[in-house]
Structures are given as structure tokens and as C-alpha cells.
Amino acid sequence: MKYVLLVVGDERPWSQAGPEERAAVYARWGAYTAMLTERGANLGGNELAHSSTATTVRKNGDQVLITDGPYAETVEQISGYQIVEARDLDEAIELASAMPSDVEIRRCAS
């Protein structure tokens, strides 16, 4: 089964991180991605641009409302995603637990 692991967290610390701190975070993500690849579970993923660059499209019947910013106005935002192949939710949780960030797990519908 395919699962999407949504990376969630407060973007403020990342915005203020220096080059060394960012390099260390990217190194942890590189090791995580390598582990997924070795297990045959890596189906792709990416870091997302800051939520301030988001555009939200909402529909109400025939009316379309376009606003700047993320869908939810919260401190924690989705900052990336990883798509993995896992035999079940337990394995998806195992893979997510190794991620160097907080994560929301969702099974892909198809």
C-alpha cells in the first residue's frame, strides 16, 4: 500500500536557521531517504516552499475564492512530503518514526 507522510512543524525555526544548522538537517533527511531507498519503500518526496507562498482555492458552488496563504491558519504547517510503500499501517508508522520530523500519515486512496 502507498502512504503519504506529511511533514508538519513550525516553520519559524527553519526560517531563522543558519547554514550549519540547515546542513545538519539536510544530512539527517539524506540518511532517512537512503534508508527508505535501501528498504525499497521510497516512492518520492520533496520539501515544500514556505507556507507564505501558498495559494488556497476554495469553492462554494460556482463561486471560486482565491486567497494567499495556506489552507489552515495554524502555527504548524505542512513543509514536505514523502510517499512510501508499506505493507500496512504498522510498517508506515515504523517508517514515519524514523523521519527526522513530526509527521502525519495518510494512506493513498488508490
ABEGO torsion letter per residue (X at the ends): XBBBBBBBEBAAAAAABBAAAAAAAAAAAAAAAAAAAAAGABAEEBBBBBAAABBBBBBBEABBBBBBEBABBBABBBAEBBBBBBABAAAAAAAAAABABBBBBBBBAX
